[in-house]
Amino acid sequence: MVTLTAPYISGFLAFRETPYLLEALQRLETTQPPLLPQVVLVDGNGLFHYKEFGLACHLGVLSGLPCIGVAKNLLQVQGVEMNEEHQSQVRALPLTFHTGRDQNDEQINTFLQRGRIALNQRTSFH
């Protein structure tokens, strides 16, 4: 368990959580190297962050591991209009998978299928 000292500020999750996630990965690499993941699913955005560099990107760059952003909420993205139609489409999706670092949509799809994560019409890849 980690006690976070910085407050949550929308859009700045990576600055609050990346140091602790990175420390956990480094501790795992030191104490249990065979358990170091080949890919990390991150509870946050990657490229679909409104600054196009969310938590998944930060962690991927600093750890050197491929990271996939798994977001509960799709943030404002350039070229995506934030209106009622957009909101209703986002609400229909349980999770949004999108690239964070060192992978593409095909690789994400293959990884999720191998991991037996249920893929259906309500799963989105970006």
Salt bridges, closest charged atoms under 4 A:
GLU17 OE2 - ARG16 NH2 3.44
GLU23 OE2 - ARG27 NH1 3.27
ASP43 OD1 - LYS72 NZ 2.53
GLU84 OE2 - ARG91 NH2 2.73
ASP102 OD2 - ARG101 NH1 2.38
